Amino acid sequence: MVEILINALVVTMNDKREVLENAAVAVEDDRIIAVGETDEIIGVYADAQRTDCAGSIIIPGMVNTHTHSFQTLLKGLGDDMELTKWISCMTGPAALQLTQDDLHIAAMHACVESIRSGVTTLVDFQYVHTQPEMSDKVVEAFQRSGMRGFVCRGFMTTGAEFGVPEEMIEQIDDVLADVRASIQKHNRPGGRVQIGIAPCMVWTVDRNAYQKVRALADQEGILITLHLSETDFETERAMADYGCTETQMLHGIGFWGPDVLAVHCVNCNSEDITLLKQSDTKVSHNPCSNLYLGSGIAPIPKMLDSGLTVALGSDGPASSNNHSIFHAMKFAALIQKGVHRDPTIMTAEKVLAMATIDGARSVGLDHEIGSIEVGKKADIVVITPDSPWITPLHNAPSALVYSALGHEVSSVMIDGKFVMKNRAVLSIDETDVRNKAQTAASNLALRAAII
């Protein structure tokens, strides 16, 4: 059955960045089969089911390229701490008390929050593995909610002297065996949910482990993601241990490549940026988290000028307090304008691209998602500008980046299926998820003695 979304302003994010007025998008199964003027599309698909989007804006589903869904249960508990204290005094103790049920309900809540704010693809950096099969609980949440995404199996092999709990430090061969088992269980060609791997950061993962991760990814064709140059501490540790930056050390062992998504990159210098560009490594910019933890401001304009692909991430809600890419878009634009004292340095159109097509490119899916085009997956977001915050509306990209709060999202389609319609989440019981998440969060904080 063909479904047509009609009478909308369609912000395509295609190569021409076309914005189509009074337009329609036709969907069959999981694919977009037509985009064009509403009367023309109706004429071709006269018997199709129609959803009237008059007065609304259609955009591609947004891609959140970095989060830690388990941290949904930790919102507000990490305020006013620098990163090492944040790990040793809050996140670490909580992680040790995390159960499989906690992880599942946190991921369910993260998916609801993401759907409600127009995200259709999540990259979850799941680094807590104190119990067996914890990644499976995130995969189950993605599958139940309808979310597209990557569940990246994180790990640490060292770092106890800097506050990493001993219980979270693993042997790399055990990690690789677990990843291979998860790949065998979950990864399918074209599958909506995929397993990736996530070495945590250079001061918590040894060089030998990075080499083994590179070999695994070459063999299995999976996404790699890692925290990179997030703080001064991280950069100082790399200089002390290797005599160079993290980026340069990893370049020396042949780690970088187009299948790698480097997160944060706050302290990347010009040589680092050149190395990332030469290898076609992608970057996930997390402005809200970087400000929350006082980590600094990434040199995004330099990265963009170099030709690097830069996407957006919310980071975990323990260091950004929500999963909103709307917030990330606005901060990404405004902080660079302020730091450089140049209002032209980051445009709304570019930031919207970072949230959509560049996000898709950063995870190797730009041929499938990230724009409203014939042949691509039907990951579609309908935004109804019926609030005083986003109206009056003159320019759609500007309104989405600078005015919208996120709750203007009214309907969301993933893989051709509505997971939210007319602001009602269809794939799961939202009230039940929120109630269970609150109970789990309260109990976790008590067990971890962090409140």
Buried (B, 14 or more C-beta within 10 A) or exposed (E): EBBBBBBBBBBBBBEEBBBBEEBBBBBBEBBBBBBBEBEEBBEBBEEBEBBEBEEBBBBBBBBBBBBBBBBBBBBEBBEEBEBBBBBBBBBBBBBBBBBBEBBBBBBBBBBBBBBBBBBBBBBBBBBBBBEEBBBBBBBBBBBBBBBBBBBBBBBBBBBEEEBBBEEBBBEBEEBBEBBBBBBEEBBEEEEBBBBBBBBBBBBBBBBEBBBBBBEBBEEBEBBBBBBBBBBBBBBEBBBEBBEBBBBBBBBEEEBBBEBBBBBBBBBBBEEBBBBBBEBBBBBBBBBBBBBBBEBBBBBBBEBBEBEBBBBBBBBBBBBBBBBBBBBBBBBBBBBBBEEEEEEEBBBBBBBBBBBBBBBBBBBBBBEBBBBBBEEBBBBBBBBBBEEEEBEEBEEBBBBBBBBBBBBBBBBBBBBBBBBBBEEEBBBBEBEEBBEBBEEBBEBBBEBBEBE
